[in-house]
Amino acid sequence: MRNIQVYDKPGHRFVLLNESEPGEEDGIRSNQFLIMHGDAGVLQDPDGFGVMPRVLAEMLRYLPPVQVHGIVLSHQHPDIVGGLSTWMEVTQCPINVSAIWMRFLPHYGFKEMSRFVGVPDQGLPQLAVAPGFNLQILPAHFLHSEGQINVYDAASSILFSGDMGAAMLPLDKNYIYVDDFQSHVPFIAWFHRRYMGSNKAIRIWLQTISGLEIDMIAPQHGPIYRGQAVRDLLAWLRDLTCGTDIMQAGGYFPGEPA
């Protein structure tokens, strides 16, 4: 599968960079996104350590590292942060991450902490990347990280949702977009019930994004939601019980897969 031009209009692009070979990542595809405006780019959740060379090779189809003006980390997990040391060698841009993870990042061996920008709990109404290129950072706390952040690109009406909407697809499924939401539910249901903090956290997130025009939701794992599937996903999440809602004594979660 080649890179996917999720949005491609004059002067502005949103690209899903493909780094996976069939059978890798235990069937869980991690998405790396590149937003470009003019000759400036932003990388979202670059990658784990092992796939960084391929992600870089795919990015070079569009722009050189010197034109990467920002990196955004939705949360602190290794499938996102694992390759960051190398990205810090080939780029000179700021790296945005929730402020609550700033004191933990040195444990990954990062030495240039001055490049990290701590995003406050309420997010950032405007992340100025380059002249005419602005993004919005939104809080998504406890979904599934205490300090998860989302990125909204108003120019394309795309919400990069981190692990909200993430799917665990089996190896024989390889679709890029969700058009039939009901057939997609089996691949997202357990992940969200087990990894999202609570229905309260979900509803606060839904309130946070309620005023946005969203044509697509692009999660960090699995296919991209578009059209009616965006509305279906948000409606499904509104009534989802998850995390502390369903946790029982002894660390038991009802309905846990064998």
Sequence and secondary structure as in RCSB ss.txt:
>XXXX:A:sequence
MRNIQVYDKPGHRFVLLNESEPGEEDGIRSNQFLIMHGDAGVLQDPDGFGVMPRVLAEMLRYLPPVQVHGIVLSH
QHPDIVGGLSTWMEVTQCPINVSAIWMRFLPHYGFKEMSRFVGVPDQGLPQLAVAPGFNLQILPAHFLHSEGQIN
VYDAASSILFSGDMGAAMLPLDKNYIYVDDFQSHVPFIAWFHRRYMGSNKAIRIWLQTISGLEIDMIAPQHGPIY
RGQAVRDLLAWLRDLTCGTDIMQAGGYFPGEPA
>XXXX:A:secstr
   EEEEEETTEEEEEE    TTGGGG  B EEEEEETTEEEEES   GGGHHHHHHHHTTT  GGGEEEEE SS
  HHHHTTHHHHHHH    EEEEGGGTTTGGGGT   GGGEEEE TT EEEEEEETTEEEEEEE TTBSSTT EE
EEETTTTEEEEETTT     TT   SEE  HHHHGGGTHHHHHHHB  HHHHHHHHHHHTTS  SEEEESBS EE
ETHHHHHHHHHHHT   GGGT BTTTB TT   
